[in-house]
Amino acid sequence: HHDHHHDHHDHHRHHPQPEQKSNRLTQKSTPPSSVSASTSSTNSQRLVVPSPVAVPLRSPSPLVDIGINLGRKPRYDYVTNMSIRAWSANVPSIIITGTDLTISSSAIKVCEKIHADRKLPLVFRSTVGVHPHHAKQFDASFVRKLRELASSKFVVAIGECGLDYNRNLSSREQQLFAFTEQVDDDDDDD
């Protein structure tokens, strides 16, 4: 009986513990190697995409984030870190939202810098526009300035613009004027 008890004890000690199944929501993802190891002849630095990066969720299909708000003075290190997380979550395209002339201009500059650096594998684009909260600052000169900004190859839409009668930080008349001026195409004679 003593030997039987000893064998039973050894039997439990030598069995490996069952492997825990990984949770899909916490799996690490790896960007494609063709992107993470890419270099260019003009810039010998590698892309800033560590592999693997833990992300809480990875989309099975590529997504476009259509509303990144970076504020008045976007920090490039923040944009870089956000880009790494976006790439790891299968969000390879990002659109930075312009909400006034200053932010719209900054959004374009971020896109230009990312494109020039060629360190990040994402596609960055921007919008230009004046949010309804800022409509009280809108005047006829804004239209010309917005059209200049909108001529950038990085701009994909006019916005953020519209009507927001909930908070009324600008009057309804100011909002309607700013909205109409932004979406009206003066070049169209119809």
N, C-alpha and C positions, 0 to 999 in steps of 0.2 A: 504494500500500500504506500509505503514511503516513496518508492521509485515512481509509482503512478502519479503521486502528487507532484513530484519533482518534474516529471515530463509535462504535466499539465501546465505548470508554471512556466516552463521553458517555451511551451507552445505559444503562449500569449506574448512572451517577451520577444520572440523572433518574428512575429507577424508585423509587417509594416502598417502604419496607420493609413487609412484610406485617404487618397488625395482629395483635397477640397477643390470643388469645381470653381473655376474663375467666374466672376460676375461680369457679364458683358458691359455693364455700365462703368466698370472700373478698369477695364483692360487698357493696356498701353497700346498706343498706335504708333506706327512708324511711317513717316512720309516716304514716298517713292525714292529709291536710292539715286535715280537720275537727277532728282532735284536737290537732295540733301548734300550731294558731293560735287555739285556743279561749280566750275570756276570760269572766269573769263580772262582773255589775254590782257585786257586793260585793268583788271582788278584781280589780284591773286588771292584775295580773301575768299573763304568759303561762305556759302549761304549760312545764315544764322538760324538753322533748323536743327536742334538737337534731336537725337533719335535714341530711344523712344521718349515720348512726352506723355505723361499721364493726363488724360482728359476724362471728365465725368461722362461724356456722351459723344459718340462719333456717328455722324450721319452716314447712312449707307449710300446716299447719292450726294454729289457736290451741291453745296448751297451758296447763295449770295446773301451777304448781310447788307441790307439796303439802308441801314440807319445808324452809322457810327457817329457819335457826337464827341468831338475831341476838344471843344472849347477854344478859347482865344489864343492860347499859346501851347499848342500840342508838343509834348516832349517826345522826341524820337525814340528814346529808350522804352517809353510806354508803348508806342506804336509797334516797336519791334517785338516786345513781349506779348502783346495782344495778338500780333500776327502769328507768332509761333503757336499759340493756343488755337487760333482760328484754323490754321493749316492742319493741326493735329485732329481737329474736330470735323475735317473735310469741308471747310468753308474757305475755298481758294479765292473768292472774289469779295471785295469789300468796297462799299460806297460810303464816303464820308459826307455827312449832311452839312450844307451851308445854311446858316440861319440869319445872317446879316452880311454886310459887305466884308467886314474884317474876317469873320470865320470862314466865309466862302473863299476868300483869298488864301487864308492859311491852309484850308483843305487842299487847294490846288498845289500849294507849295509842298505839302506832305507827299502828295502823289508824285510830283516831280522828283523829289529827293529819293523816294523809294525806287522809282523807275531808274534814276541815274545811278544809284548805289548798286543795283542788281544783286543785293544780298538776300532779299526776301522773294520767295517764289510766288507770292500772291499777286493778283491783279487789283490795283487800287484805282478807284475813280472817285469823282465827287459830284455834288450838286452845287448850284449857286442859287441863292434866293434870300428873301427877307421874310422871316416868320411873322405871323400876324401880331405877335406881342411887340414886335419892333416896328410895326407899320407907322407909328406916329413919327418916326425918323425918316420915313420914305418921302422922297421928293422926285421931281422930274430928272434930276442929275443921276439918281440911282439907276434908272433904266439904262442910261448909257454905260455906266460902270458895270452893271450886271451883264450887259451884252458883251462887253470887253472880256469879262471873266468867263462868260459862257463860250467864248470862242476857243478856249483851251481844249486841246485834244483829250484832256483828262475829265472833262465835264460831260456827264451823260444825261442830266436833267435839270430843269428849273425847280427849285424847292430848297428849302422847305417854305412853302407859301400856302396860303389858304385863308380861311375865315375861322376865328375862334371866339365865338360870342359867349363862351362860358366865363372866362376870367376878365375879358375886356380890358387888357392892359393898354390897348389902343382902341379908339372909338370905332364903332361899326363903319362909319364913313371912311376913316383912315384905312381900316382893314380892306374894305371893298376897293378903294382906290389902289392900294399897293398890290392887291391880288390881281385886279384887272390889268394893271400896267405890266405885271410880270408875265402874265400868260397871253397878253395881246401881242400878235405878231405884226409889227408895223410894215414889214416887207410884203405882207400879203394884201393885195388890193381887193380881194373878194369881200 
